[in-house]
Amino acid sequence: MFTGFLIRLDDIAENMDWDMMEKATDLFDKFNIKPILGIIPNNKDPELLNYPKKNIEFWDQVRAWKQKGWEIAMHGNNHVYDKICSKTDYLGLGGSSEFCDHTYEEQYKKLKEGLEKFNSENIKIKIFFAPNHTFDKNTILALKKCGINQILDGYGLMPYEENGMQFVPQLFYKLYTVPFGVQTFQIHLNYFKQKDFEEFEKFIKSNSKKIITYEQAISKLTNNLQHKIIRMVSKKALQLKRSIW
Ligand SMILES: [Zn+2]
């Protein structure tokens, strides 16, 4: 059975831990790994704004990453949590949200603003993932209206289609691996200490042959019953885990 790992980097913005990003870049280049970058187009998150800026134009850097074949995804618009949803979100996780529980019109406005930033920088966006994994049915409608029909989030072990949206699952916060399926690892370089980086380096070294590109992942899209069942089971297990935290 197919096994492939994706590396998803969250919270890529003008303000971030650029030293850690440089170390990660060297590692990716060494093993020819092409991660998916979750770019915040109009970052106003007060916590993230505490990180330093780099001495180059951010959007030139984004274009340079894209040039290397890294995948550029939209990670919210401003990353500001202005709602707390109680499991009314699509994945049933609950928690702080930039999108969930806002009206369709408000969500469309947020997404449009983010997309306009990407468009003005000549970067085409087809993939979205929400800050804190929280989005709802209106987010999906608004995304489709904006021409985005792929979300890098959700349950299961294979990309699937639901409500006219293609999902590439993202199950793990930690570097656990299961022996089959497409697994996305969510990485927050901003929270990395030296020890976390060393662990990540070890993971990349021993799994580099299994790490795939986003295009390779989405090409595995399937809606067969076996994978629907795996999705339902993983949903229950992960919701339970999150409620225990
Ligand atoms: Zn985030």
Boltz pocket constraint, residues with backbone or C-beta under 6 A from the ligand:
constraints:
  - pocket:
      binder: B
      contacts: [[A, 10], [A, 11], [A, 75], [A, 79], [A, 130], [A, 131], [A, 132]]
      max_distance: 6.0
